[in-house]
Every structure is written in C-alpha cells, then in structure tokens.
Amino acid sequence: MKVDLQDFRYIDIYVNEEKDIVIFPHSKAKEPLELADGSVLDEPWFCTAYYPIELKYPYTKEELAEKIRYGIEQWDKHEPYNDFSGNNTFEEKYYGIKGFKKAIKGKRNIHLGWDDIQGKYASLMIPCKSGYCYLGVDEVILDEDADWIEYANVVIKFIETDIEHIPYARQNKGKLNL
C-alpha cells in the first residue's frame, strides 16, 4: 500500500476488555467548530462518523487488517456524529451506557492513519478520569511503505500490552479511567 502523504486519513478503534473491536471512520463536519476559548474554527475539520465497523474476538491479524483497510476507505463517506443532546457521545450511543466515563471505562482507543507531519502512525489512548478525553500513552511510527498487516500488528501489540508496563501510563495512572 503506497500512500501519498499529501493526503491524510485516520480512524479510531475502540477495544473492550474482551478484545472486541469497533472502528469508527471520520468525516468532514458541515458546521464550524466552536472552541473552548470561544473562538470558531471555520476551516474544514473532521470528526467521528457514527458508522461502527465491528470485529468480535477471536480474529486473525488478516481479518483485522481488512477491517482497518475498510475503515480507512470509509473516510468522509458518512454523516459526522453530532447528536450531543443530553451529552450523548457516540461512545455512549454505541455501548448503550449513559455517561461518557462509564461508557469508556476500561476501554482502549487506538487512533491510526497517516498525515504529512507524522507519516503513518498508530497511537494508544486510554480514557481519562476527568473530562471527555483520552490520554495518549504510546505511539508507533510506521514506515512509509507499511501495509495493512503492519497496522494490524501494531493494533494487536497495543491490545496485548499491559498498561502497567508503559512508563507514561504508569506515571499518570491516577488520571486514567481503567
């Protein structure tokens, strides 16, 4: 898979305690984004599209690679999720659990794709105890010619990694919603 890094794409992968996976592609938002400081981002921005792509454990790395490929191909093809009535995040909607912190507790978020700054990458994110956020605890930069199997290998590594063995996660354990 050769990628023109002038382009950028990414997906979010959520992994529960049973190692089941759900992938959410991203799509261009139709509305400007109001930032926390009150300013408005008028240029195009991308956010999660509610188009879950599921993979139940056990699965092979080839099956995972195929789902990653499919998720990336869904880039900007679905409506961005924007139903935040009653603080209803897409995580709450998908997992059927009211409350963001409860919906994401114990789950891992793996953000992967490519861009002009990092090239091809995968980042392991752990939910925070406070706010609507994830803390990045590990990252792998892949070779420019990395293929879908190499992405799948990194995802499997992140799933199998004991969070206690990641120094940054260990240092910030009190902030994580494990």
C-alpha positions in Angstrom: 0.0 0.0 0.0 1.7 3.2 -1.2 0.2 6.4 0.2 0.6 9.9 -0.9 1.2 11.6 2.4 -0.2 14.9 1.0 -3.5 13.2 1.9 -4.4 12.4 5.4 -6.8 9.8 6.8 -7.4 8.3 10.2 -9.8 6.1 12.2 -10.5 5.4 15.8 -10.5 1.8 17.1 -12.1 1.0 20.4 -11.2 -2.2 22.2 -13.1 -3.6 25.2 -11.9 -5.9 27.9 -12.9 -9.0 25.8 -10.7 -7.7 22.9 -13.8 -7.0 20.7 -13.1 -4.1 18.3 -15.3 -1.4 16.9 -13.8 1.0 14.3 -15.3 4.5 13.6 -14.2 6.4 10.5 -14.2 10.2 10.4 -16.0 12.6 8.1 -15.8 16.3 7.4 -18.0 18.4 9.6 -20.7 20.5 8.0 -20.7 23.3 10.7 -17.9 25.5 12.1 -16.4 24.3 15.4 -16.7 26.5 18.5 -13.5 26.0 20.5 -13.3 26.1 24.3 -11.9 29.6 24.3 -14.9 30.9 22.4 -13.2 31.2 19.0 -14.6 29.5 16.0 -12.8 27.2 13.6 -14.1 27.9 10.2 -11.8 25.8 8.1 -12.8 22.2 7.4 -12.4 19.8 10.3 -13.1 16.1 10.7 -15.0 14.3 13.4 -16.2 10.8 14.2 -18.9 9.4 11.9 -21.4 7.1 13.5 -20.7 4.2 11.3 -19.5 1.4 13.5 -17.4 -1.4 11.9 -17.3 -4.4 14.3 -14.9 -7.3 14.7 -15.5 -9.8 17.5 -12.7 -11.6 19.2 -11.1 -14.0 18.3 -9.9 -12.7 14.9 -6.8 -13.1 12.8 -4.5 -10.3 12.0 -5.6 -10.7 8.4 -9.2 -10.1 9.4 -8.2 -7.1 11.5 -6.1 -5.7 8.6 -9.1 -6.0 6.3 -11.3 -4.1 8.8 -8.7 -1.4 9.2 -8.5 -1.0 5.4 -12.3 -0.9 5.1 -12.5 1.7 7.9 -10.0 4.0 6.2 -11.9 3.6 2.9 -15.0 4.9 4.7 -13.2 8.3 5.2 -15.7 11.2 4.7 -18.4 8.9 3.4 -20.9 9.1 6.3 -22.5 11.8 8.3 -20.4 13.1 11.2 -21.9 12.3 14.6 -23.3 15.5 16.1 -26.2 14.4 18.3 -25.0 15.7 21.7 -28.4 16.2 23.2 -28.2 15.3 26.8 -24.4 14.9 26.5 -24.9 11.8 24.3 -21.5 11.0 22.9 -21.1 8.4 20.2 -19.3 6.1 22.8 -22.5 6.3 25.0 -24.7 5.6 22.0 -22.6 2.6 20.7 -22.1 0.9 24.1 -25.6 1.7 25.3 -24.3 3.1 28.6 -25.4 6.6 29.9 -22.4 8.7 31.0 -19.2 9.1 29.0 -16.9 7.9 31.8 -19.0 4.8 32.3 -19.2 4.0 28.6 -15.4 4.2 28.1 -14.2 2.8 31.4 -11.5 0.1 30.8 -11.5 0.5 27.0 -8.6 1.4 24.8 -8.7 3.8 21.9 -6.3 3.3 19.1 -6.0 6.2 16.7 -4.3 5.3 13.5 -3.8 6.6 10.0 -1.4 8.9 8.2 -0.7 12.6 7.8 2.0 14.9 6.4 3.6 15.5 9.8 4.0 12.1 11.3 3.6 9.9 8.2 1.9 6.6 9.1 1.2 6.1 12.8 -0.8 4.4 15.5 -1.4 5.9 18.9 -2.7 4.1 22.0 -5.1 6.3 24.0 -6.5 5.5 27.4 -9.7 7.2 28.7 -9.1 9.9 31.4 -11.0 10.1 34.7 -12.0 13.7 34.1 -13.4 15.4 31.1 -14.3 14.0 27.7 -10.8 12.9 26.7 -8.2 10.2 26.2 -4.6 10.4 27.2 -2.0 9.2 24.6 0.3 6.7 26.3 2.1 5.1 23.4 2.8 5.7 19.7 4.3 3.8 16.9 5.5 5.5 13.7 5.4 3.0 10.8 7.5 3.0 7.7 6.1 5.0 4.7 5.5 1.7 2.8 3.8 0.0 5.7 0.8 -2.1 4.7 -2.5 -3.0 6.4 -0.9 -6.1 8.1 1.7 -3.9 9.7 -1.1 -1.6 11.1 -2.8 -4.7 12.4 0.4 -5.9 14.1 0.6 -2.6 15.9 -3.0 -2.7 17.0 -2.6 -6.3 18.3 0.6 -5.1 20.2 -1.4 -2.3 21.8 -4.3 -4.7 22.7 -1.9 -7.1 24.3 0.3 -4.5 26.1 -0.1 -4.4 29.9 -0.8 -0.7 30.6 1.3 -1.1 33.8 4.4 -1.7 31.5 4.1 1.6 29.7 6.1 4.2 31.7 3.9 7.2 30.8 0.7 5.3 31.7 2.3 4.2 35.0 3.3 7.8 35.8 -0.3 9.0 35.0 -2.3 6.1 36.4 -4.3 8.4 38.7 -5.6 10.3 35.7 -6.7 7.1 33.8 -10.2 5.6 33.8 -9.1 2.0 33.9 
